[in-house]
Every structure is written in structure tokens, then in C-alpha cells.
Amino acid sequence: MGQWSLGAEALDACRFALSPLVETVAAVGILAEIRPEPWRRGWLAAHQPAFRDRVVADPRAADWLAGGRPADWPGALPLPAPSPDADPHLLDLTGLPAVPAGLLDWVWQHVVRPDWPARLHAFRADIAARRHRAATHGWPAALPAPGPQQYWLPGGRLRLDSPGLPAEQPADARLLLVPTSARHGWLRWDGARLTVVYPTSAAPVPTPRTPPASLGRLLGSARADLLAGLDRPRDTAQLAALTGLGPAAVDDHLAVLLDARLVARARSGTAARFYRTALAEALLAAQPC
């Protein structure tokens, strides 16, 4: 097992990448979860029945899914390392076994691709918020540990313990960060670059980003914007970047929405993320277009 420690220099030189393949793998894991997070209810209701029908129709895919836990699939698949310079709209299945490749292609075409522009927008906002937070507060405040074997050491060093890492840490290893909607992240070393896939947010749900005018009149424009922006879990910094409100104002409005049970809070490491409740989803769905 490799035990690596990445310092500020490696973190500051990191690059981000947006990967349709990583996100499609994450979507398969979410669709197959037995106990998914509560904020995924609407998205699962829209996509899970067709996914289950697809799996039932292909016994080989069903056997493959039954062969491991959703959190273990990314590490078991020979996924190519994402490139920060690749076209973020193309799914590359090169080198993958036929059975998972077929299932991943179906999930991309029917589940991920239709809302990929929304996911790209969310991931780019997340990356911008994390870069800003890293510059202001340091990387430990900006980047969650991608899994249980990765954690922050005093002095802002990221400790990585993984059987997939070489025992000897290369001095010139490059670091690539890839956001995903998966519940857990994962690591992959390709001999030159360490890819850290980190969990950031849930899949989009079929509700509008721009709040209806009627909701703004009911809640006030700032709270309506926040509620619309919570189409996936976000933290205070992400909401501030998305809405243009100051962090203190975001906190104040969230407190009101929490008290009204329109928003709920979940912990991700040391950070709190907020998401819409079923009551808020019903309120949004009831507004006139």
C-alpha cells in the first residue's frame, strides 16, 4: 500500500478536469444504491425505473452489478485517466470490458447526457468556488478528503493511503482533481499523474434553476434564488458564488429556510451542505411557469 503526503506546492500546481466517464460511473453507483441520500429522490424517481429495466434485460450487466458494492466499482474498472484538455462533451469508453461499457453507454445516453450541460455548469461553479476558497483559506478548507483513507495532516498536507498507489512516492507526481456526484471519491495513479476524484454534489433534479416570479414574491428574491440554486447540495461558499450574495447574507437566509423546513443540512467532512426538502420540491413544482 502506498502512503503519500501531498504538500502545498503539489496542491497549488494541481489541475481540474471534467469527465463524462467519471460522472457516468458515478450515476451507475447512485442508481444502484440501496439507501441513497434524501436529496436524490426526484432524480431517482425520474431515472431509476428505466435503469432497472435495462439491467433486468441484460443478465450479464445484472451479474456485473451484483459482483461488488457501488463504492468499489470505480476502483475495479480500468478507467482511463481524465485529461483536463479533453472535450468535456465526449464519452470515451476505450479499453473498458464490453459488459460495463454497454451499461455505461446506456446510462450516458439516457441519464447523464440529457442534463450534462447543467452538471457542467454545477461542476465549473464548484471548481471556481474551491479555487477561491483555497486562495483565501488554504486547501484543507477547499477540498474534502475523497475517501476514508485520505485525510488532512497538520500543516495543510493531504495524506493518501491506498493499495493502488506505489509504495514509493514520485517526487514529480502531477495532481488532477475531478469533481463527481458520487457519494465517495476514489484515486487512480497512471504512472505520471495522480487523479483524485472527489465528491461534490448530487445529480440535478428536474426543477427550475431560475425561480418563478411567484416564489420570489412569497419568499423574497434572495431566498427564492437560494432555493432554486439548491438543485443539488451546496455549501455556503458555492451558494455565494452562484447567487452573488455575500456569505453572511447566505447564512442569514439559510437560517430562515432551515427554520421553515424548506432546506435541510448534511455534513460532508467538516463542511455543511444544504439541500431542498420534499416540501420545497413540492412548493417549486406548484408554482406557475
PAMARTI-741285 format. One record per residue (C-alpha): residue in three letters; x, y, z. Coordinates in steps of 0.1 Angstrom, whole numbers, padded with zeros to 4 digits, always signed. Each point is the difference from the previous one (the first is absolute). Example, Ala and Ser with C-alpha at 12.3 -4.5 7.8 and 13.67 -1.06 7.14 Angstrom:
<nodes>
ALA+0123-0045+0078
SER+0014+0034-0007
</nodes>
This chain:
<nodes>
MET+0000+0000+0000
GLY+0013+0034-0009
GLN-0001+0028+0026
TRP+0004+0034-0016
SER+0001+0034+0014
LEU-0007+0030-0023
GLY+0011+0034+0011
ALA-0010+0035-0010
GLU+0022+0001-0030
ALA-0016-0031-0016
LEU-0035+0013+0009
ASP+0007+0035-0014
ALA+0012-0016-0033
CYS-0030-0022-0004
ARG-0024+0001-0029
PHE-0037-0008-0002
ALA-0018-0021-0026
LEU-0036-0006-0010
SER-0007-0036-0009
PRO-0031-0014-0016
LEU+0012-0036+0007
VAL+0007+0007+0037
GLU-0035+0015+0004
THR-0016-0028-0018
VAL+0017-0025+0023
ALA-0013+0021+0029
ALA-0035-0001-0014
VAL+0000-0038-0002
GLY+0010-0002+0036
ILE-0027+0024+0010
LEU-0027-0018-0019
ALA+0010-0033+0016
GLU+0003+0013+0036
ILE-0022-0017+0025
ARG-0002+0030+0023
PRO+0006+0031-0020
GLU+0002+0035+0014
PRO-0033+0017+0005
TRP+0006+0029-0024
ARG+0001-0025-0029
ARG-0036-0010+0003
GLY-0013+0020-0030
TRP+0029-0010-0023
LEU-0003-0037+0009
ALA-0038+0000-0006
ALA+0007+0014-0035
HIS+0028-0025-0009
GLN+0001-0031+0022
PRO-0029-0019-0015
ALA+0015+0000-0036
PHE+0034-0008+0014
ARG-0014-0031+0019
ASP-0018-0011-0032
ARG+0033+0003-0019
VAL+0018-0021+0025
VAL-0027-0027+0001
ALA+0002-0002-0038
ASP+0037-0007+0001
PRO+0009-0029+0025
ARG+0037+0007-0005
ALA-0004+0035+0011
ALA-0020-0012+0030
ASP+0027-0024+0009
TRP+0027+0027-0003
LEU-0019+0023+0023
ALA-0006-0027+0025
GLY+0037-0008+0001
GLY+0010+0030+0022
ARG-0011+0030+0020
PRO-0008+0032-0019
ALA+0029+0017+0018
ASP+0024-0026-0012
TRP-0008+0001-0038
PRO+0022+0030-0009
GLY+0030-0016+0015
ALA-0007-0033-0018
LEU-0005+0015-0034
PRO+0031+0008-0021
LEU-0012+0036-0005
PRO+0024+0021-0021
ALA+0013+0031+0017
PRO-0020+0031-0009
SER+0017+0027-0019
PRO-0005+0037+0010
ASP+0003+0008-0037
ALA-0025-0025-0013
ASP-0034+0009-0014
PRO-0023-0002+0030
HIS-0029-0010-0022
LEU+0014-0033-0013
LEU-0003-0034+0018
ASP+0031-0021-0005
LEU-0005-0037+0007
THR+0033-0011-0015
GLY+0015-0030+0018
LEU-0030-0009+0021
PRO-0015-0035+0001
ALA-0030-0005-0023
VAL-0026-0005+0028
PRO+0006+0031+0021
ALA+0007+0020-0031
GLY-0034-0008-0014
LEU-0017+0009+0032
LEU+0020+0032+0004
ASP-0008+0010-0036
TRP-0038-0005+0007
VAL+0002+0020+0033
TRP+0019+0028-0018
GLN-0025+0002-0029
HIS-0032-0003+0021
VAL+0009+0015+0034
VAL+0031+0022+0000
ARG+0002+0015-0034
PRO-0034+0017+0000
ASP+0009+0021+0031
TRP+0038+0001-0007
PRO+0000+0038-0006
ALA-0016+0005+0034
ARG+0026-0023+0016
LEU+0029+0018-0018
HIS-0013+0033+0013
ALA-0002-0013+0035
PHE+0035-0015-0001
ARG+0015+0031-0014
ALA-0016+0021+0027
ASP+0013-0025+0026
ILE+0036+0002-0014
ALA-0001+0038+0000
ALA-0012+0000+0036
ARG+0026-0025+0011
ARG+0028+0020-0017
HIS-0012+0032+0017
ARG-0002-0018+0034
ALA+0035-0015-0004
ALA+0014+0034-0008
THR-0017+0015+0030
HIS+0000-0027+0027
GLY+0023-0027-0014
TRP-0006-0034-0016
PRO-0013-0018+0031
ALA-0029+0024+0001
ALA-0006-0004-0038
LEU+0003-0037-0007
PRO-0018-0028+0019
ALA+0019-0032+0005
PRO-0010-0023-0028
GLY-0004-0031+0021
PRO+0005-0016+0035
GLN+0037-0007-0007
GLN+0007+0036-0010
TYR+0002+0028+0026
TRP+0017+0033+0008
LEU+0031+0002+0022
PRO+0011+0030+0020
GLY+0017+0026-0022
GLY-0024-0005-0029
ARG+0014-0032-0014
LEU-0023-0026-0015
ARG+0006-0036+0010
LEU-0010-0027-0024
ASP+0000-0037+0010
SER-0009-0023-0029
PRO+0009-0034-0013
GLY+0000+0014-0035
LEU+0029+0024+0007
PRO+0036-0010-0003
ALA+0019-0005+0033
GLU+0025+0027-0010
GLN-0015+0034-0007
PRO+0014+0016-0032
ALA+0015+0035+0006
ASP-0015+0014-0033
ALA-0036-0015+0003
ARG-0026+0022-0016
LEU-0034+0004+0016
LEU-0033+0001-0018
LEU-0033+0008+0018
VAL-0033-0012-0014
PRO-0034+0009+0015
THR-0027-0026+0000
SER-0035-0005+0014
ALA+0010-0034+0015
ARG-0004-0004+0038
HIS+0037-0010+0003
GLY+0030+0010-0020
TRP+0029-0022-0011
LEU+0036+0001-0011
ARG+0018-0012-0031
TRP+0037+0001-0008
ASP+0010-0003-0037
GLY+0038+0001+0004
ALA+0003+0038-0004
ARG-0031+0016+0014
LEU-0021-0006+0031
THR-0037+0004-0007
VAL-0020+0009+0031
VAL-0038-0003-0007
TYR-0018+0019+0028
PRO-0037+0001+0009
THR-0016+0033-0005
SER-0037-0001-0005
ALA-0031-0020-0009
ALA-0014-0005-0035
PRO-0023+0027-0013
VAL-0037-0003+0007
PRO-0027+0010-0025
THR-0009+0034+0015
PRO+0009+0034-0013
ARG+0032+0019+0008
THR-0017+0034-0005
PRO-0027+0004+0027
PRO-0035+0009-0012
ALA-0010+0036+0007
SER-0028-0012+0022
LEU+0026-0017+0023
GLY+0020+0032+0002
ARG-0031+0019+0011
LEU-0007-0026+0027
LEU+0035-0005+0014
GLY+0019+0030-0012
SER+0023+0000-0030
ALA+0032-0010+0019
ARG-0016-0030+0017
ALA-0017-0011-0032
ASP+0034+0002-0018
LEU+0016-0021+0028
LEU-0028-0026-0002
ALA+0003-0003-0037
GLY+0038-0003+0003
LEU-0003-0030+0022
ASP-0009-0023-0028
ARG+0029-0020+0014
PRO+0018+0003+0034
ARG+0022+0030+0003
ASP+0019+0017+0028
THR-0001+0036+0009
ALA+0030+0010-0022
GLN-0016-0017-0030
LEU-0033+0017+0006
ALA+0017+0034+0004
ALA+0018-0005-0033
LEU-0031-0012-0018
THR-0024+0028+0012
GLY+0024+0029+0005
LEU-0010+0004+0036
GLY+0025+0005+0028
PRO+0008-0031+0022
ALA-0016+0017+0030
ALA-0032+0008-0019
VAL-0001-0036-0012
ASP+0003-0013+0036
ASP-0028+0023+0011
HIS-0024-0011-0028
LEU+0009-0036+0005
ALA-0009+0003+0037
VAL-0035+0011-0010
LEU-0004-0027-0026
LEU+0012-0026+0025
ASP-0025+0012+0026
ALA-0028-0002-0026
ARG+0011-0036-0008
LEU+0005+0009-0037
VAL+0037-0008+0003
ALA+0019-0028+0019
ARG+0037-0003+0009
ALA+0024-0029-0004
ARG+0037-0003+0011
SER+0028-0008-0025
GLY+0031-0003+0021
THR+0003+0033+0018
ALA-0022+0020-0024
ALA-0037+0003+0000
ARG-0020-0002-0032
PHE-0036+0009-0005
TYR-0027-0015-0022
ARG-0037+0004-0007
THR-0025-0020+0020
ALA-0030-0018-0015
LEU-0022+0030+0012
ALA+0022+0023-0021
GLU-0002-0022-0030
ALA-0038+0000+0002
LEU+0000+0037+0004
LEU+0021+0006-0031
ALA-0020-0025-0020
ALA-0033+0017+0009
GLN+0011+0034-0013
PRO-0013+0012-0033
CYS+0025+0001-0029
</nodes>
